[in-house]
Amino acid sequence: MSLRDVIIIGAGPSGLSAAIAARQRDLDYLVLEQGVLVNSIFRFPPQMVFFTTPELLEIGGLPFVSPFDKPTRTEALKYYRKVVDVHDLRIVYQEKVLSVEKEGSGGSGRLGGSGRSGGSSRSGGSSGSGGAGQSSGSDGSDGDEVFAIESESANGVRRVRHARHVVMAIGYFDHPVTLGVPGEDLPHVHHYYGEPHPHYRQRVVIVGGGNSAAESALEMFRAGAHVTIVHRAPTLKPTIKYWVRPDIENRIKEGSIAAHFGSVVREIRGTSIVIAPAGAPPPPTPADIAFPEDGSKDFAAPVRPTLVGELEIPADAVYLLTGYRADADLMKRAGVTLNARNAPVHDPVTFETNVSGLFVAGGAIAGVDTGTIFIENGRFHGEKIIDVINSRR
């Protein structure tokens, strides 16, 4: 069984900084990324502008040169590609981690022939620490615990790799916060915003009150969409970018963009969305609804009428921009304890969780408090973690 020093899950800025540190310390490492390089940044709207300055996005000692005070998404993608090239980082893309488990170094029967570590023809880099087929030179001894990391590639191939340590730098942009309302899975409902053009002369409802909601509302409005914002709080979030806030507030004030504050979504229908005042009693369940006298229950029809106090808003498209969370399920199944804020319990100095040898970095540590972790502070986690791992050699 080939055994790496560390496997890093996630190729965002935190994961990349860990990989750079591992390579510089001659540790045998590999990065597994379920999407593309800096996948969260890639999924931002193409025209997005960061809230920070270029130097606060830098990792690996490579300068981020930009002609602007605040860099764009396009510039960031180019910068992180350059980081990977300069440091020749070893990354396997489109490889989703399914589980992280501890087992004896001799492997477990369930691994079979797939339980081997090594290179992939799809991975970036071809030299340096963690190169193809390279291992740390130690295969451990019977009884030693190591991590078995099972993953699945985009074409459905599963494999298991082994490592002494694991760094979960999984971010939180891949798991949208769902509302749990009827119709949330309809095809015209989206959790990510991209381009405004498809919604020209469409009626669009945006649920949320943060930067994503404000910026997408302004862009779609200026692209000719009829936009309505629905937000459960009485006002927009205070974290909205300072150059965006007066614009969105003025558009709402003049009526160019409709807004319903203090409101929650009750149901999403084929061509409309039903909202109600926050704190209003929940709607009846299907068991409470009167059906035709013949006893039939036509669930293809709307399950209930709009109730008193509710408002039905026409909608050709619905954007639920209500935030995102890290993959808490993956962490829990790995044995990591979560606190009341759904964040992994970890040492704030070493970033090690209650599972010895398993570390968390970047957005993975935030739980529901995603506003506390940004690239600016998360980019330092990886190197600190690798220093801890290196000290145990």
N, C-alpha and C positions, 0 to 999 in steps of 0.2 A: 504493500500500500504506500503510494507516494504521499508525503505529508508536508504541507506548506507551513510556513511560520504564521501567516495571516491571510485570511480571505476578507476582502472589503466588499460589502454589498452596497452598491450605489456609486455612480460616476458623476455626482454633483460636485460642487466646489469642496465640500467637506471630505468626500471620498477621495477626490483627486489629491487633496493635500496630504491625506494619509498615505496614499500610494507613493507620492513624491518622497515623503519622509522614509517610507519603507525601502524604497530603492536606494536612497542615499545612505542608509544604514546597512545595506547589503542583506536585507531580509528577503526571503522568498515569499512573494506576495502575488495575488491576483485580484483584479476588480471584476465583479459581476454586475452588469447593468441590465435591467429588464427592458429598457427602451434604447434611446440614443444618448450620445454624450450630453451631459447637463440637460437631462430630459425635461426637467421642470421649466428651465429657461426656454427650451425649445417650444414648449406648449404655451408660453405667453403669447399674447396677440403680437403679430409681426411688427406693429408700429409702437410697441411699448417703450417707454423711457424709464430708466431706473430712478429711484428716489435718492440715490447716493452718488458719490463721486467715483471716478474710475479706480483711484488708488485703493479704495476700500473693498474692491472686488478682486484684488491681486492675490495670487497664491504662488508658491514655489519660487519666489524671488524674481518673477518675470514682470516687468513693468506693463501696465495697461495704458497704452497711449491712445488718447481720444482728443479730437478737436473740440469736444463739447464738455461743459461742466458736468453734465449728467449723461452717461453713456446709454446707448440704445440696445435693444435685444440683439440686433444684428451684430453690433460690435462685440457684445459679450460672447456670442457663439463663436465668432472668429477668434477672440482672445483665448477661450478655453481649448479650442482646437490647437492653437499654437502652444499652449501649455503642455498638452499631451505629446505633441511632436518634439518639443525641446527636451522634455524629460523622458521621452521614449517609454511611455507608460504602457503597462500590459493590462488591457481591458477586453473583456468578452461582452459584446453587445447583444441585445435581444435575448437575454438569458434571465428568466424570471426565477428567483429563489422561492422554492415551495416550502422548505422546512430547514431548520437548523437544530440538530440534535447532538447530544454528547453520547459517545460510545467508547468502548475499549479500542486501543490503537490497532488491534488485529482486525477491526471491521466487524460488521454484523452480517448475519446470513442474508438479510433482505437486500444487501447491496448488490450481490452477484457480480457479473462482469462489468457493470456500469460504475463500480466504486473505484474509479481510478482518477487521479489528478493529472494535469498536464495541459498542453497548449491547445489552442483552437485556431483553425485557419481563418476564423473571422475576427480574431482579436487584434488589437492595435499593438504595434511594437514588435520587435523581433530580437532584441538583445537586452543586456542588462539583467538585473535581478528579476527572477520570475520568468525567465525566457522559456521557450517551448521545451517541454519535457524536463525542465530543471526542477529540482527539489532541494530541500535544505540539507540533504545529506544524512538526515537522521530519520529512521522509520519508527522511532520510539521503542517501547518494550511492552510486552503483554501486560495488560492491566492498566496502563496509562490511559487517561481519558483524553480523547480528541473530539473535535467537532466534525460531524458529517453534514455537509451542506448539499441538499438535493435541489436541483434546478431543472428547468425545462426550456429548451430553445424555442425560437419562433416557429420552427418547422416540426415541433412536437417531440424532439429527442430529449429524453431525460438522462441525467447522469448525477453522480455523487462525487464530490470532491472532499478532501480532508484537510484540516488545518488545526494548529494548536490554539489559534486565537481567531476571533471573528469581530469585525467592526461593522455595525449596522449604521450606515450613513444613508438611510433610505428616504429622507425627506418627507414631505407630507402633501405633495401636489397631485399624487396619483389616486387619492381616495377622497372624492367629494363628500361633503356633509349632506346627507339626504334628509328630506323633510318627512318622509313616511306618510305621504298623502296619496289618495287615489289619483291615478293618471301620471304619476311622476316618471313612469317608464315609457310614455308615449314618444313617438319618433320626433316630434317637433319640440321636445324638451331637451335642453342642453345644460351641461355643467361647466363647459369651457367656452370662452368667447374667442373668435378668430377675426373674421373680416366683416365689415358692415354692409358691403355691397349686396349680398344675397337678400337683405331685408329692405331694400328700396321699396317704398310704398306699402310695406307690411306693418301690421300691428304687432308690436313686440312688448312683452312684459318682462321686466328684469326684477328678480327677487334678490334683495341684498342692499346694503347701505355703505359698503366700503369702496376702496379704490377701483376694484374691478367693475362694480356696478356703475359707479359714477363715470368712469372713462368710457366704458362700452355704451352707456346711455348717450353720452355726448357724441360719440363717433357715429352711432346709428341714426341719431337725430339729424346730424349734418349730412348723412348719406340718404336722407329722405324717408326714414322710417318714422312711424308714429309710436313714440316710446312712453311707457308707463313704468314707474319704479314702485315696488312694494317693499316696505321695510318694517320689521316688527318694532323697532325703537322709535321714539318720537322725533328723532333727527338723524341725519347722516352721521357716520362714525367720525370721531375727531381725528382719526389717523389719515384722512384723505389728504393727498398731496396738496401743498399750499397753493400751487398754481392751478390746480383742478377745482378746488372748493368754490371760489367765487364764480367760476364759469357754470358749474352745475347748479349752484344755488340761484343764480340769476335766471337760468333757463327754467327752473321750477317756478320761481316767483312770477315770471312773465307768462307762464302757462305753456311754453313750448314743449316742455317735458312734464307729463302728469306725474303726480306722486301721491301715494297713500302711505302715510306714516302711522305707526301704532297698529299695523295690520299684519295678519298672518294668512297663509294660503290654506284653504280648506280642501280644495280639489282642483285638479287640472283636467279640463275636458278637451274634446277634439278641436274646438275653435274658440275656447274661452278659458278663463281661470276664475275660480271663485275664492274671494277673500272675505275675512271677517275681522272685527276688532280683536286685537290681542287680549287674551284673557276671557274671551267669550266662551260659553259652554260648547263642548265638542258636538259635532253633528251626530245624528242617529246612525246606528249600525244598520246593515241590511236587514237584520232580524226585526228592527223597529219599523220598517217601511211597509206600508200597505200595498199589496199586489192585486192584480185583477181577480175578480170573483171566481174565475175558473182555476185559481191556484197557481197559475203559471208565474214564473219568475224570470223575466227577460233581462239578464244581466248585460246584454249587449246595449241596452238602452241606458241613459243616465241613471245611476243607482238611486238618486234622490233629487228632489227639486231644490232650488235655492231657497234657503230659509230666511226668515225675517232677521234683519241686521246684517245679512251677507250682501255682497256686491259681486255681480258677474261682469267681468271685463273681457271684451273680445280680444283674442290673441291668435295670431298666425304662428308665432314662435315664442317660446318661454325660455328664459335663461335663469337658472337657479345658481346664482353666484354667491353662495352662502358659506364658503370656506372649504377647507380641506384638512385632512388629518393623516398622520403617519399610519402605517400598517400595524396597528396594535395587535391584531390577531397573530401575525407572524412572530412578534416579540413574545406574546403570551405562550404560544405553543413551544417556543424555545425555552420556556421556564422563567422569563423575566417578569418580575413583579411590577404592577402598575399602581400608581398612587391615585388619589381621589380625582385628580385632573387628567387621568388616563395617560400620564407620562411615565416612562420607565424609571423605576427607582435606581439611582446610580450614584457613585461617588463623584461629587462636583469637581474634584481635582484630577482624578484619573479617568473619569467617564466609564468606569467598569460597573456593570450591573451586578445584581445579586447572583448571577450565573458567572462563576469564575472564568475569566478568559473571554467573556463576551462584552463588548464595549458598544456604546451608542455615541453618535456624533451628529452635529448639525440639527436639522429640523426633527430628527427622530426623537430628540429629548423633550420636545415641546408639549406633547399631549394636546389638550384643547387650547393651550395658550400659544398658538402659533405666532402671535405678534411679538414674542420675546426673542425669537431666533431668526436671524437674517444671515446673508452671506458674510456681512461685515464681521459678525462675531463667530459664526459657525466655522469659518475657514481656519480658525486656529485649533479646533478640536482635534483634527486628524494627527497633527504633529505631536501633540501632547500624548495622545494615545499610543502612538508608535514608540515614543520614548519609554513609556511604561513597558511595552512589550519587549523592546530591545534590552531593557535592564534585566529581564528574566532569562536571557539566553545563557 
